């Protein structure tokens, strides 16, 4: 039986500088799971991760102004041009953006919201649009805040309605950062083989994304 792990503070502060307590801390994966494309790997805040994966290094991408300056999230020259349909949110739902980041080895990046916020054990990074940020900029920002990753968007995936928001999801690839730098909203970052996503992304709100990924690969 695993030992009881007590609550502990998240190393990143929450809104207004509040301390955020992780009630049931996640357990990080052993190093070999990161290098096995068929394995699920899990990182925790400030935890150990490999120096690189699939030829792309893990290193801190820390821009203090990135939390508030829209210019930090402007279009990235590393991104390829792609088209996307008009965004048409239903009445009463706030616009939001999210990202599904794919690794070259076929795995996908997800997050475990701190203390299961919103009823999610594991889900994809997303958030409502902030003033001055469009959908693409918001998707990049959410990837960094919730996963610690710097990403380049590669295409449109799907629009998904939830109880209070209508979210545009993009596909992306990792170009920098490290999951150990996840923000206070996440208590773990998961790297999951595509064929095992249904095991961990079990919330009903994420099922349209799994279907969109499956249709893209059919």
N, CA and C atoms as a LAMMPS dump frame, in Angstrom:
ITEM: TIMESTEP
0
ITEM: NUMBER OF ATOMS
654
ITEM: BOX BOUNDS ff ff ff
-5.0000000000000000e+02 5.0000000000000000e+02
-5.0000000000000000e+02 5.0000000000000000e+02
-5.0000000000000000e+02 5.0000000000000000e+02
ITEM: ATOMS id mol type element x y z
1 1 1 N 0.858 -1.192 0
2 1 2 C 0 0 0
3 1 3 C 0.893 1.24 0
4 2 1 N 0.55 2.222 -0.857
5 2 2 C 1.346 3.437 -0.961
6 2 3 C 1.22 4.264 0.31
7 3 1 N 2.294 4.917 0.746
8 3 2 C 2.214 5.76 1.94
9 3 3 C 1.318 6.964 1.698
10 4 1 N 0.684 7.447 2.737
11 4 2 C -0.167 8.628 2.634
12 4 3 C 0.71 9.85 2.394
13 5 1 N 0.379 10.613 1.358
14 5 2 C 1.141 11.813 1.031
15 5 3 C 0.378 13.026 1.553
16 6 1 N 0.957 13.808 2.449
17 6 2 C 0.228 14.935 3.035
18 6 3 C 0.101 16.093 2.046
19 7 1 N -0.848 16.981 2.277
20 7 2 C -0.944 18.181 1.437
21 7 3 C 0.335 19.005 1.524
22 8 1 N 0.624 19.727 0.462
23 8 2 C 1.756 20.652 0.519
24 8 3 C 1.49 21.814 -0.417
25 9 1 N 2.159 22.962 -0.208
26 9 2 C 1.901 24.133 -1.036
27 9 3 C 2.464 23.965 -2.443
28 10 1 N 1.718 24.477 -3.405
29 10 2 C 2.226 24.537 -4.78
30 10 3 C 3.373 25.546 -4.812
31 11 1 N 4.447 25.274 -5.548
32 11 2 C 5.559 26.235 -5.59
33 11 3 C 5.222 27.541 -6.304
34 12 1 N 4.152 27.563 -7.092
35 12 2 C 3.718 28.79 -7.737
36 12 3 C 2.534 29.383 -6.971
37 13 1 N 2.515 30.679 -6.838
38 13 2 C 1.443 31.366 -6.131
39 13 3 C 0.223 31.541 -7.023
40 14 1 N -0.95 31.59 -6.393
41 14 2 C -2.189 31.79 -7.109
42 14 3 C -2.524 33.264 -7.247
43 15 1 N -3.778 33.585 -7.585
44 15 2 C -4.184 34.988 -7.736
45 15 3 C -3.923 35.799 -6.48
46 16 1 N -3.545 37.058 -6.69
47 16 2 C -3.22 37.968 -5.586
48 16 3 C -2.128 37.418 -4.665
49 17 1 N -1.297 36.551 -5.207
50 17 2 C -0.183 36.025 -4.445
51 17 3 C -0.557 35.009 -3.388
52 18 1 N -1.757 34.466 -3.469
53 18 2 C -2.196 33.492 -2.474
54 18 3 C -1.4 32.193 -2.581
55 19 1 N -1.19 31.55 -1.44
56 19 2 C -0.611 30.215 -1.418
57 19 3 C -1.684 29.211 -1.808
58 20 1 N -1.31 28.255 -2.653
59 20 2 C -2.236 27.227 -3.112
60 20 3 C -1.778 25.889 -2.55
61 21 1 N -2.661 25.203 -1.834
62 21 2 C -2.332 23.918 -1.242
63 21 3 C -2.793 22.784 -2.158
64 22 1 N -1.912 21.818 -2.396
65 22 2 C -2.261 20.618 -3.145
66 22 3 C -2.67 19.565 -2.12
67 23 1 N -3.951 19.217 -2.117
68 23 2 C -4.474 18.34 -1.071
69 23 3 C -3.983 16.901 -1.198
70 24 1 N -3.929 16.406 -2.427
71 24 2 C -3.457 15.03 -2.67
72 24 3 C -2.422 15.082 -3.782
73 25 1 N -1.172 15.355 -3.445
74 25 2 C -0.127 15.525 -4.47
75 25 3 C -0.002 14.31 -5.377
76 26 1 N 0.266 14.582 -6.648
77 26 2 C 0.486 13.52 -7.623
78 26 3 C 1.866 12.911 -7.438
79 27 1 N 2.014 11.694 -7.913
80 27 2 C 3.282 10.974 -7.801
81 27 3 C 3.975 10.974 -9.161
82 28 1 N 5.183 11.51 -9.263
83 28 2 C 5.859 11.58 -10.565
84 28 3 C 6.277 10.207 -11.081
85 29 1 N 6.45 10.128 -12.382
86 29 2 C 6.863 8.879 -13.014
87 29 3 C 8.361 8.665 -12.873
88 30 1 N 8.796 7.412 -12.876
89 30 2 C 10.234 7.147 -12.933
90 30 3 C 10.785 7.569 -14.297
91 31 1 N 12.087 7.846 -14.37
92 31 2 C 12.675 8.4 -15.601
93 31 3 C 12.439 7.557 -16.847
94 32 1 N 12.439 6.229 -16.724
95 32 2 C 12.324 5.402 -17.917
96 32 3 C 10.982 5.56 -18.626
97 33 1 N 9.946 5.981 -17.905
98 33 2 C 8.648 6.123 -18.543
99 33 3 C 8.611 7.298 -19.519
100 34 1 N 9.438 8.309 -19.283
101 34 2 C 9.498 9.427 -20.214
102 34 3 C 10.039 8.999 -21.575
103 35 1 N 10.924 8.028 -21.588
104 35 2 C 11.595 7.642 -22.832
105 35 3 C 10.892 6.517 -23.565
106 36 1 N 9.801 5.999 -23.01
107 36 2 C 9.049 4.9 -23.621
108 36 3 C 7.792 5.467 -24.283
109 37 1 N 7.712 5.481 -25.607
110 37 2 C 6.542 6.059 -26.29
111 37 3 C 5.233 5.367 -25.952
112 38 1 N 5.288 4.153 -25.422
113 38 2 C 4.068 3.437 -25.066
114 38 3 C 3.655 3.658 -23.621
115 39 1 N 4.434 4.439 -22.871
116 39 2 C 4.171 4.634 -21.446
117 39 3 C 3.589 6.013 -21.172
118 40 1 N 2.782 6.086 -20.117
119 40 2 C 2.309 7.367 -19.598
120 40 3 C 3.376 7.923 -18.656
121 41 1 N 3.75 9.182 -18.847
122 41 2 C 4.717 9.845 -17.971
123 41 3 C 4.033 11.022 -17.282
124 42 1 N 4.45 11.292 -16.061
125 42 2 C 3.796 12.317 -15.257
126 42 3 C 4.846 13.169 -14.555
127 43 1 N 4.714 14.486 -14.708
128 43 2 C 5.607 15.441 -14.052
129 43 3 C 4.85 16.195 -12.972
130 44 1 N 5.553 16.597 -11.924
131 44 2 C 4.968 17.405 -10.86
132 44 3 C 5.704 18.74 -10.792
133 45 1 N 5.124 19.754 -10.134
134 45 2 C 5.764 21.069 -10.087
135 45 3 C 7.182 21.006 -9.521
136 46 1 N 8.129 21.55 -10.285
137 46 2 C 9.545 21.58 -9.922
138 46 3 C 10.153 20.18 -9.789
139 47 1 N 9.478 19.176 -10.343
140 47 2 C 9.998 17.815 -10.289
141 47 3 C 11.051 17.557 -11.351
142 48 1 N 11.682 16.391 -11.268
143 48 2 C 12.716 16.014 -12.223
144 48 3 C 12.088 15.5 -13.51
145 49 1 N 12.619 15.971 -14.631
146 49 2 C 12.24 15.483 -15.954
147 49 3 C 13.521 15.29 -16.755
148 50 1 N 13.472 14.55 -17.867
149 50 2 C 14.696 14.398 -18.67
150 50 3 C 15.207 15.746 -19.178
151 51 1 N 16.449 15.778 -19.595
152 51 2 C 16.998 17.011 -20.178
153 51 3 C 16.421 17.279 -21.558
154 52 1 N 15.961 16.216 -22.225
155 52 2 C 15.39 16.367 -23.563
156 52 3 C 14.487 15.179 -23.854
157 53 1 N 13.597 15.367 -24.821
158 53 2 C 12.703 14.305 -25.266
159 53 3 C 12.435 14.507 -26.746
160 54 1 N 12.616 13.433 -27.518
161 54 2 C 12.412 13.496 -28.968
162 54 3 C 13.233 14.608 -29.628
163 55 1 N 14.437 14.82 -29.099
164 55 2 C 15.344 15.793 -29.683
165 55 3 C 15.066 17.234 -29.317
166 56 1 N 14.094 17.483 -28.447
167 56 2 C 13.75 18.841 -28.024
168 56 3 C 14.022 18.955 -26.528
169 57 1 N 14.847 19.911 -26.137
170 57 2 C 15.251 20.03 -24.746
171 57 3 C 14.122 20.503 -23.846
172 58 1 N 14.221 20.113 -22.581
173 58 2 C 13.375 20.671 -21.53
174 58 3 C 14.202 21.724 -20.81
175 59 1 N 13.78 22.959 -20.872
176 59 2 C 14.503 24.041 -20.212
177 59 3 C 13.524 25.145 -19.874
178 60 1 N 13.787 25.851 -18.807
179 60 2 C 12.889 26.922 -18.352
180 60 3 C 12.747 27.997 -19.421
181 61 1 N 11.509 28.274 -19.747
182 61 2 C 11.182 29.422 -20.606
183 61 3 C 10.388 30.364 -19.739
184 62 1 N 11.085 31.262 -19.087
185 62 2 C 10.474 32.048 -18.029
186 62 3 C 10.522 33.517 -18.388
187 63 1 N 9.385 34.051 -18.775
188 63 2 C 9.275 35.463 -19.082
189 63 3 C 8.318 36.087 -18.086
190 64 1 N 8.815 36.811 -17.079
191 64 2 C 7.921 37.347 -16.053
192 64 3 C 6.774 38.181 -16.612
193 65 1 N 7.034 38.922 -17.7
194 65 2 C 5.975 39.76 -18.255
195 65 3 C 4.931 38.951 -19.007
196 66 1 N 5.222 37.676 -19.277
197 66 2 C 4.323 36.882 -20.105
198 66 3 C 2.949 36.709 -19.483
199 67 1 N 2.845 36.837 -18.186
200 67 2 C 1.546 36.679 -17.55
201 67 3 C 0.599 37.811 -17.913
202 68 1 N 1.139 38.992 -18.235
203 68 2 C 0.276 40.161 -18.408
204 68 3 C 0.449 40.884 -19.736
205 69 1 N 1.554 40.71 -20.428
206 69 2 C 1.833 41.471 -21.636
207 69 3 C 1.359 40.702 -22.873
208 70 1 N 0.321 41.191 -23.587
209 70 2 C -0.159 40.479 -24.772
210 70 3 C 0.914 40.282 -25.832
211 71 1 N 1.915 41.183 -25.883
212 71 2 C 2.955 41.072 -26.903
213 71 3 C 3.755 39.783 -26.761
214 72 1 N 3.826 39.241 -25.557
215 72 2 C 4.563 37.993 -25.347
216 72 3 C 3.907 36.812 -26.041
217 73 1 N 2.636 36.954 -26.386
218 73 2 C 1.881 35.837 -26.957
219 73 3 C 1.479 36.103 -28.397
220 74 1 N 2.166 37.029 -29.05
221 74 2 C 1.882 37.338 -30.45
222 74 3 C 2.227 36.141 -31.334
223 75 1 N 1.783 36.205 -32.587
224 75 2 C 2.05 35.109 -33.517
225 75 3 C 3.531 34.775 -33.543
226 76 1 N 3.821 33.487 -33.508
227 76 2 C 5.188 32.993 -33.437
228 76 3 C 5.68 32.631 -34.833
229 77 1 N 6.855 33.126 -35.254
230 77 2 C 7.371 32.778 -36.587
231 77 3 C 7.636 31.289 -36.753
232 78 1 N 7.687 30.536 -35.646
233 78 2 C 7.881 29.087 -35.75
234 78 3 C 6.631 28.368 -36.22
235 79 1 N 5.501 29.074 -36.231
236 79 2 C 4.252 28.446 -36.629
237 79 3 C 4.059 28.503 -38.138
238 80 1 N 3.489 27.432 -38.678
239 80 2 C 3.102 27.427 -40.082
240 80 3 C 1.742 28.116 -40.216
241 81 1 N 1.519 28.741 -41.37
242 81 2 C 0.223 29.377 -41.607
243 81 3 C -0.859 28.303 -41.763
244 82 1 N -2.012 28.561 -41.179
245 82 2 C -3.135 27.643 -41.366
246 82 3 C -4.437 28.419 -41.237
247 83 1 N -5.459 27.889 -41.876
248 83 2 C -6.779 28.514 -41.837
249 83 3 C -7.612 27.901 -40.719
250 84 1 N -8.621 28.648 -40.293
251 84 2 C -9.559 28.141 -39.303
252 84 3 C -10.935 28.721 -39.597
253 85 1 N -11.985 27.994 -39.24
254 85 2 C -13.336 28.481 -39.53
255 85 3 C -13.702 29.665 -38.656
256 86 1 N -14.771 30.388 -39.019
257 86 2 C -15.241 31.483 -38.155
258 86 3 C -15.61 30.936 -36.778
259 87 1 N -15.37 31.756 -35.773
260 87 2 C -15.71 31.358 -34.396
261 87 3 C -17.078 31.916 -34.07
262 88 1 N -18.028 31.041 -33.772
263 88 2 C -19.412 31.447 -33.549
264 88 3 C -19.929 30.841 -32.241
265 89 1 N -19.613 31.476 -31.113
266 89 2 C -20.064 30.926 -29.816
267 89 3 C -21.566 31.075 -29.628
268 90 1 N -22.221 30.08 -29.069
269 90 2 C -23.646 30.225 -28.743
270 90 3 C -23.866 31.359 -27.754
271 91 1 N -25.053 31.924 -27.766
272 91 2 C -25.38 33.032 -26.879
273 91 3 C -25.186 32.625 -25.421
274 92 1 N -24.559 33.51 -24.663
275 92 2 C -24.383 33.286 -23.243
276 92 3 C -23.129 32.529 -22.859
277 93 1 N -22.362 32.04 -23.839
278 93 2 C -21.135 31.308 -23.533
279 93 3 C -19.923 32.183 -23.832
280 94 1 N -19.001 32.254 -22.877
281 94 2 C -17.806 33.087 -23.025
282 94 3 C -16.819 32.44 -23.991
283 95 1 N -16.137 33.228 -24.827
284 95 2 C -15.122 32.66 -25.717
285 95 3 C -13.9 32.189 -24.938
286 96 1 N -13.347 31.061 -25.345
287 96 2 C -12.187 30.48 -24.674
288 96 3 C -11.304 29.809 -25.716
289 97 1 N -10.099 29.45 -25.296
290 97 2 C -9.156 28.781 -26.194
291 97 3 C -8.424 27.687 -25.442
292 98 1 N -8.092 26.633 -26.163
293 98 2 C -7.355 25.522 -25.584
294 98 3 C -6.392 24.941 -26.593
295 99 1 N -5.585 23.982 -26.147
296 99 2 C -4.54 23.457 -27.017
297 99 3 C -4.338 21.975 -26.747
298 100 1 N -4.125 21.222 -27.828
299 100 2 C -3.788 19.805 -27.762
300 100 3 C -2.398 19.674 -28.385
301 101 1 N -1.405 19.459 -27.538
302 101 2 C -0.006 19.466 -27.981
303 101 3 C 0.472 18.034 -28.191
304 102 1 N 0.975 17.765 -29.4
305 102 2 C 1.401 16.427 -29.806
306 102 3 C 2.92 16.325 -29.794
307 103 1 N 3.429 15.237 -29.234
308 103 2 C 4.86 14.941 -29.288
309 103 3 C 5.165 14.128 -30.557
310 104 1 N 6.382 14.218 -31.084
311 104 2 C 6.737 13.413 -32.252
312 104 3 C 6.608 11.905 -32.034
313 105 1 N 6.681 11.437 -30.771
314 105 2 C 6.575 9.996 -30.513
315 105 3 C 5.127 9.516 -30.418
316 106 1 N 4.158 10.407 -30.717
317 106 2 C 2.762 10.021 -30.725
318 106 3 C 2.028 10.271 -29.429
319 107 1 N 2.692 10.789 -28.424
320 107 2 C 2.025 11.077 -27.166
321 107 3 C 1.453 12.497 -27.149
322 108 1 N 0.579 12.736 -26.182
323 108 2 C -0.173 13.984 -26.102
324 108 3 C -0.034 14.558 -24.689
325 109 1 N 0.088 15.891 -24.584
326 109 2 C 0.239 16.555 -23.297
327 109 3 C -1.117 16.933 -22.713
328 110 1 N -1.335 16.568 -21.438
329 110 2 C -2.537 16.931 -20.703
330 110 3 C -2.136 17.435 -19.323
331 111 1 N -3.113 17.948 -18.583
332 111 2 C -2.836 18.46 -17.244
333 111 3 C -3.805 17.852 -16.236
334 112 1 N -3.343 17.742 -14.989
335 112 2 C -4.205 17.387 -13.861
336 112 3 C -4.482 18.673 -13.1
337 113 1 N -5.703 19.23 -13.199
338 113 2 C -5.999 20.474 -12.472
339 113 3 C -5.803 20.294 -10.96
340 114 1 N -5.27 21.314 -10.335
341 114 2 C -4.996 21.248 -8.901
342 114 3 C -6.262 20.934 -8.111
343 115 1 N -6.187 19.887 -7.315
344 115 2 C -7.298 19.431 -6.474
345 115 3 C -8.547 19.076 -7.278
346 116 1 N -8.333 18.634 -8.528
347 116 2 C -9.457 18.199 -9.352
348 116 3 C -10.441 19.301 -9.675
349 117 1 N -9.947 20.518 -9.828
350 117 2 C -10.824 21.668 -10.066
351 117 3 C -11.746 21.407 -11.264
352 118 1 N -13.008 21.773 -11.111
353 118 2 C -13.984 21.62 -12.177
354 118 3 C -14.435 20.194 -12.406
355 119 1 N -14.01 19.278 -11.522
356 119 2 C -14.382 17.884 -11.697
357 119 3 C -13.508 17.125 -12.662
358 120 1 N -12.351 17.696 -13.034
359 120 2 C -11.452 17.064 -13.993
360 120 3 C -10.288 16.388 -13.271
361 121 1 N -10.099 15.119 -13.52
362 121 2 C -8.887 14.446 -13.054
363 121 3 C -7.731 14.797 -13.975
364 122 1 N -7.954 14.65 -15.276
365 122 2 C -6.969 14.994 -16.3
366 122 3 C -7.728 15.603 -17.475
367 123 1 N -7.181 16.65 -18.07
368 123 2 C -7.857 17.32 -19.17
369 123 3 C -6.822 18.044 -20.027
370 124 1 N -7.301 18.784 -21.017
371 124 2 C -6.42 19.549 -21.899
372 124 3 C -6.379 21.006 -21.447
373 125 1 N -5.244 21.685 -21.604
374 125 2 C -5.158 23.089 -21.195
375 125 3 C -6.174 23.952 -21.936
376 126 1 N -6.869 24.8 -21.207
377 126 2 C -7.813 25.744 -21.819
378 126 3 C -8.124 26.844 -20.83
379 127 1 N -8.652 27.953 -21.339
380 127 2 C -9.055 29.05 -20.479
381 127 3 C -9.82 30.091 -21.264
382 128 1 N -10.603 30.889 -20.554
383 128 2 C -11.364 31.952 -21.205
384 128 3 C -10.42 33.045 -21.705
385 129 1 N -10.829 33.695 -22.797
386 129 2 C -10.005 34.745 -23.376
387 129 3 C -9.859 35.907 -22.401
388 130 1 N -8.646 36.449 -22.361
389 130 2 C -8.357 37.599 -21.524
390 130 3 C -8.297 38.854 -22.377
391 131 1 N -8.494 40.031 -21.789
392 131 2 C -8.432 41.272 -22.57
393 131 3 C -7.113 41.395 -23.33
394 132 1 N -7.22 41.735 -24.605
395 132 2 C -6.037 41.937 -25.423
396 132 3 C -5.481 40.694 -26.077
397 133 1 N -6.061 39.525 -25.779
398 133 2 C -5.564 38.273 -26.34
399 133 3 C -6.625 37.62 -27.214
400 134 1 N -6.24 37.236 -28.427
401 134 2 C -7.117 36.477 -29.297
402 134 3 C -7.035 34.994 -28.988
403 135 1 N -7.69 34.189 -29.804
404 135 2 C -7.725 32.757 -29.555
405 135 3 C -6.342 32.116 -29.638
406 136 1 N -5.583 32.442 -30.651
407 136 2 C -4.278 31.793 -30.802
408 136 3 C -3.331 32.197 -29.677
409 137 1 N -3.303 33.484 -29.365
410 137 2 C -2.442 33.936 -28.272
411 137 3 C -2.86 33.296 -26.954
412 138 1 N -4.166 33.193 -26.723
413 138 2 C -4.653 32.59 -25.479
414 138 3 C -4.284 31.117 -25.401
415 139 1 N -4.344 30.409 -26.528
416 139 2 C -3.976 28.989 -26.522
417 139 3 C -2.514 28.81 -26.141
418 140 1 N -1.629 29.641 -26.691
419 140 2 C -0.203 29.559 -26.334
420 140 3 C -0.004 29.848 -24.847
421 141 1 N -0.708 30.863 -24.364
422 141 2 C -0.576 31.26 -22.963
423 141 3 C -1.061 30.14 -22.039
424 142 1 N -2.166 29.498 -22.376
425 142 2 C -2.667 28.411 -21.544
426 142 3 C -1.692 27.241 -21.514
427 143 1 N -1.066 26.934 -22.645
428 143 2 C -0.079 25.846 -22.673
429 143 3 C 1.065 26.134 -21.72
430 144 1 N 1.498 27.385 -21.674
431 144 2 C 2.609 27.726 -20.791
432 144 3 C 2.169 27.771 -19.332
433 145 1 N 1.026 28.411 -19.063
434 145 2 C 0.583 28.533 -17.677
435 145 3 C 0.266 27.174 -17.051
436 146 1 N -0.396 26.313 -17.798
437 146 2 C -0.872 25.059 -17.223
438 146 3 C 0.1 23.894 -17.423
439 147 1 N 0.924 23.964 -18.473
440 147 2 C 1.859 22.856 -18.762
441 147 3 C 3.321 23.241 -18.605
442 148 1 N 3.628 24.536 -18.546
443 148 2 C 5.018 24.966 -18.529
444 148 3 C 5.691 24.871 -19.876
445 149 1 N 4.906 24.679 -20.945
446 149 2 C 5.474 24.433 -22.268
447 149 3 C 5.314 25.64 -23.186
448 150 1 N 6.324 25.857 -23.991
449 150 2 C 6.219 26.806 -25.098
450 150 3 C 5.838 26.001 -26.335
451 151 1 N 4.743 26.403 -26.991
452 151 2 C 4.246 25.626 -28.116
453 151 3 C 4.09 26.509 -29.348
454 152 1 N 4.123 25.854 -30.501
455 152 2 C 3.796 26.476 -31.776
456 152 3 C 2.535 25.81 -32.293
457 153 1 N 1.531 26.606 -32.614
458 153 2 C 0.28 26.051 -33.112
459 153 3 C 0.472 25.515 -34.531
460 154 1 N -0.199 24.416 -34.818
461 154 2 C -0.05 23.785 -36.141
462 154 3 C -1.367 23.665 -36.893
463 155 1 N -2.498 23.907 -36.249
464 155 2 C -3.764 23.806 -36.958
465 155 3 C -4.952 23.906 -36.036
466 156 1 N -6.123 23.995 -36.642
467 156 2 C -7.392 24.012 -35.924
468 156 3 C -7.821 22.575 -35.65
469 157 1 N -8.363 22.325 -34.438
470 157 2 C -8.855 20.989 -34.124
471 157 3 C -10.369 20.95 -33.998
472 158 1 N -10.954 21.741 -33.095
473 158 2 C -12.4 21.66 -32.863
474 158 3 C -12.859 22.836 -32.021
475 159 1 N -14.155 23.126 -32.081
476 159 2 C -14.816 24.058 -31.176
477 159 3 C -15.731 23.244 -30.276
478 160 1 N -15.645 23.469 -28.967
479 160 2 C -16.387 22.663 -27.995
480 160 3 C -17.099 23.577 -27.001
481 161 1 N -18.386 23.352 -26.812
482 161 2 C -19.155 24.11 -25.826
483 161 3 C -19.155 23.395 -24.487
484 162 1 N -18.997 24.183 -23.423
485 162 2 C -19.118 23.675 -22.059
486 162 3 C -20.182 24.486 -21.348
487 163 1 N -20.286 24.366 -20.042
488 163 2 C -21.393 25.004 -19.329
489 163 3 C -21.336 26.528 -19.389
490 164 1 N -20.133 27.103 -19.369
491 164 2 C -20.021 28.564 -19.342
492 164 3 C -19.185 29.12 -20.481
493 165 1 N -18.585 28.26 -21.308
494 165 2 C -17.682 28.755 -22.347
495 165 3 C -17.811 27.945 -23.631
496 166 1 N -17.362 28.553 -24.712
497 166 2 C -17.262 27.893 -26.014
498 166 3 C -15.798 28.003 -26.416
499 167 1 N -15.122 26.866 -26.512
500 167 2 C -13.665 26.847 -26.612
501 167 3 C -13.196 26.422 -27.987
502 168 1 N -12.305 27.229 -28.56
503 168 2 C -11.606 26.836 -29.79
504 168 3 C -10.316 26.124 -29.4
505 169 1 N -10.156 24.894 -29.862
506 169 2 C -8.964 24.106 -29.583
507 169 3 C -8.08 24.046 -30.83
508 170 1 N -6.786 24.224 -30.588
509 170 2 C -5.787 24.116 -31.638
510 170 3 C -4.893 22.906 -31.401
511 171 1 N -4.322 22.41 -32.468
512 171 2 C -3.229 21.456 -32.375
513 171 3 C -1.93 22.235 -32.243
514 172 1 N -0.95 21.646 -31.59
515 172 2 C 0.322 22.331 -31.406
516 172 3 C 1.452 21.323 -31.282
517 173 1 N 2.674 21.838 -31.38
518 173 2 C 3.874 21.042 -31.115
519 173 3 C 4.716 21.786 -30.086
520 174 1 N 5.412 21.03 -29.276
521 174 2 C 6.265 21.624 -28.244
522 174 3 C 7.558 22.13 -28.872
523 175 1 N 7.945 23.376 -28.537
524 175 2 C 9.203 23.932 -29.033
525 175 3 C 10.109 24.398 -27.896
526 176 1 N 9.656 24.298 -26.657
527 176 2 C 10.485 24.723 -25.529
528 176 3 C 9.745 24.565 -24.215
529 177 1 N 10.335 25.113 -23.17
530 177 2 C 9.756 25.035 -21.843
531 177 3 C 10.01 23.696 -21.184
532 178 1 N 9.408 23.516 -20.021
533 178 2 C 9.527 22.268 -19.275
534 178 3 C 8.263 22.072 -18.446
535 179 1 N 7.734 20.852 -18.396
536 179 2 C 6.523 20.638 -17.589
537 179 3 C 6.738 20.884 -16.105
538 180 1 N 7.984 20.868 -15.641
539 180 2 C 8.256 21.15 -14.231
540 180 3 C 7.879 22.577 -13.852
541 181 1 N 7.69 23.457 -14.843
542 181 2 C 7.34 24.853 -14.592
543 181 3 C 5.837 25.108 -14.621
544 182 1 N 5.022 24.076 -14.568
545 182 2 C 3.567 24.265 -14.594
546 182 3 C 3.129 25.277 -13.544
547 183 1 N 2.08 26.048 -13.863
548 183 2 C 1.573 27.046 -12.938
549 183 3 C 0.679 26.45 -11.867
550 184 1 N 0.156 27.303 -11.006
551 184 2 C -0.594 26.874 -9.826
552 184 3 C -1.878 26.128 -10.172
553 185 1 N -2.414 26.327 -11.382
554 185 2 C -3.664 25.663 -11.749
555 185 3 C -3.485 24.162 -11.989
556 186 1 N -2.243 23.71 -12.143
557 186 2 C -1.977 22.296 -12.419
558 186 3 C -1.136 21.691 -11.312
559 187 1 N -1.493 20.483 -10.889
560 187 2 C -0.662 19.785 -9.913
561 187 3 C 0.163 18.687 -10.564
562 188 1 N -0.09 18.429 -11.843
563 188 2 C 0.713 17.473 -12.596
564 188 3 C 0.486 17.721 -14.079
565 189 1 N 1.489 17.366 -14.866
566 189 2 C 1.387 17.371 -16.32
567 189 3 C 1.614 15.944 -16.801
568 190 1 N 0.716 15.477 -17.65
569 190 2 C 0.748 14.106 -18.143
570 190 3 C 1.161 14.07 -19.611
571 191 1 N 1.923 13.049 -19.968
572 191 2 C 2.264 12.765 -21.358
573 191 3 C 1.715 11.37 -21.657
574 192 1 N 0.719 11.306 -22.544
575 192 2 C -0.097 10.099 -22.7
576 192 3 C -0.069 9.613 -24.147
577 193 1 N 0.186 8.317 -24.371
578 193 2 C 0.095 7.78 -25.731
579 193 3 C -1.289 8.022 -26.331
580 194 1 N -1.31 8.353 -27.597
581 194 2 C -2.587 8.66 -28.262
582 194 3 C -3.631 7.564 -28.041
583 195 1 N -3.252 6.312 -28.13
584 195 2 C -4.209 5.218 -28.014
585 195 3 C -4.678 4.985 -26.577
586 196 1 N -4.086 5.696 -25.608
587 196 2 C -4.486 5.539 -24.213
588 196 3 C -5.183 6.782 -23.655
589 197 1 N -5.479 7.731 -24.527
590 197 2 C -6.1 8.969 -24.05
591 197 3 C -7.427 8.715 -23.355
592 198 1 N -8.209 7.776 -23.87
593 198 2 C -9.522 7.516 -23.273
594 198 3 C -9.418 6.991 -21.848
595 199 1 N -8.261 6.447 -21.48
596 199 2 C -8.071 5.967 -20.112
597 199 3 C -7.993 7.105 -19.098
598 200 1 N -7.474 8.245 -19.536
599 200 2 C -7.204 9.331 -18.59
600 200 3 C -8.085 10.563 -18.815
601 201 1 N -8.417 10.873 -20.06
602 201 2 C -9.29 12.022 -20.356
603 201 3 C -10.725 11.523 -20.363
604 202 1 N -11.277 11.317 -19.17
605 202 2 C -12.568 10.643 -19.035
606 202 3 C -13.747 11.594 -18.865
607 203 1 N -13.498 12.879 -18.669
608 203 2 C -14.598 13.818 -18.472
609 203 3 C -15.414 13.936 -19.751
610 204 1 N -16.732 14.05 -19.6
611 204 2 C -17.617 14.131 -20.763
612 204 3 C -17.265 15.304 -21.674
613 205 1 N -16.798 16.42 -21.103
614 205 2 C -16.479 17.589 -21.913
615 205 3 C -15.302 17.358 -22.849
616 206 1 N -14.464 16.363 -22.562
617 206 2 C -13.301 16.109 -23.407
618 206 3 C -13.555 15.08 -24.503
619 207 1 N -14.704 14.445 -24.48
620 207 2 C -14.966 13.405 -25.476
621 207 3 C -15.026 13.956 -26.909
622 208 1 N -15.573 15.164 -27.153
623 208 2 C -15.518 15.704 -28.518
624 208 3 C -14.091 15.904 -29.027
625 209 1 N -13.156 16.214 -28.123
626 209 2 C -11.767 16.37 -28.554
627 209 3 C -11.161 15.024 -28.927
628 210 1 N -11.452 13.989 -28.155
629 210 2 C -10.95 12.666 -28.499
630 210 3 C -11.515 12.225 -29.839
631 211 1 N -12.786 12.529 -30.084
632 211 2 C -13.395 12.178 -31.366
633 211 3 C -12.756 12.956 -32.513
634 212 1 N -12.467 14.243 -32.283
635 212 2 C -11.835 15.05 -33.324
636 212 3 C -10.435 14.547 -33.652
637 213 1 N -9.695 14.13 -32.625
638 213 2 C -8.366 13.566 -32.865
639 213 3 C -8.464 12.264 -33.652
640 214 1 N -9.424 11.42 -33.28
641 214 2 C -9.591 10.144 -33.975
642 214 3 C -9.973 10.376 -35.441
643 215 1 N -10.853 11.345 -35.696
644 215 2 C -11.268 11.635 -37.071
645 215 3 C -10.094 12.174 -37.883
646 216 1 N -9.249 12.972 -37.24
647 216 2 C -8.087 13.523 -37.941
648 216 3 C -7.13 12.433 -38.367
649 217 1 N -7.023 11.37 -37.584
650 217 2 C -6.06 10.317 -37.88
651 217 3 C -6.641 9.168 -38.691
652 218 1 N -7.966 9.221 -38.948
653 218 2 C -8.624 8.121 -39.691
654 218 3 C -8.21 8.143 -41.166
